[in-house]
Amino acid sequence: MAARPSNAVHPFGCACRACAPVAPHRHRAGLTIRSASRALILLASLIAIPFLVAQALAGLKGGRV
């Protein structure tokens, strides 16, 4: 297919970028933010486990941490 100048008359059903621009993917940013927040929550919960166990053991012994 030969290239046309941008001011040329286009036929019906033309699929060039001037006639049918492609919308950017907006859900990709939301998906990235959602994945990052889930990873941070998982990391925070993994870091908190030893502290919760230590507090439970201290509570069984009657002491305070």
C-alpha positions in Angstrom: 0.0 0.0 0.0 1.4 3.4 -1.0 1.8 6.1 1.6 -0.6 9.0 1.4 -0.1 12.5 2.6 -1.9 13.4 5.8 -4.2 15.9 4.0 -5.4 13.3 1.4 -9.1 12.2 1.2 -9.5 8.8 2.9 -12.0 6.2 1.8 -14.7 4.9 4.1 -13.3 2.1 6.3 -9.8 3.4 6.2 -7.6 1.9 8.9 -4.8 4.4 9.0 -3.8 6.1 12.2 -5.3 9.4 11.2 -8.7 7.9 10.6 -8.8 5.3 13.4 -6.4 6.3 16.2 -5.7 3.6 18.8 -6.6 4.6 22.3 -3.8 4.2 24.9 -4.2 1.3 27.4 -5.3 3.1 30.6 -5.8 -0.1 32.7 -2.1 -0.9 32.6 -1.2 1.8 35.1 -4.0 0.7 37.4 -2.9 -2.9 37.2 0.7 -1.9 38.1 -0.4 0.1 41.1 -2.7 -2.7 42.3 0.1 -5.3 41.9 2.6 -3.1 43.7 0.2 -2.5 46.6 -0.5 -6.2 47.0 3.3 -6.9 47.0 3.8 -4.3 49.7 1.0 -5.7 51.9 2.5 -9.2 51.5 5.9 -7.9 52.4 4.6 -6.1 55.4 2.7 -9.1 56.6 5.8 -11.3 56.3 7.9 -8.8 58.2 5.3 -8.6 61.0 5.0 -12.4 61.6 8.1 -12.7 63.9 6.9 -9.7 66.0 3.5 -11.3 66.5 5.0 -14.6 67.5 7.3 -12.9 70.0 4.4 -11.0 71.5 2.3 -14.2 71.8 5.2 -16.0 73.5 5.8 -13.1 75.9 2.1 -13.1 76.7 2.2 -16.9 77.5 5.1 -16.3 79.9 3.4 -13.4 81.6 5.9 -10.7 80.6 5.6 -7.8 78.3 7.8 -7.0 75.3 
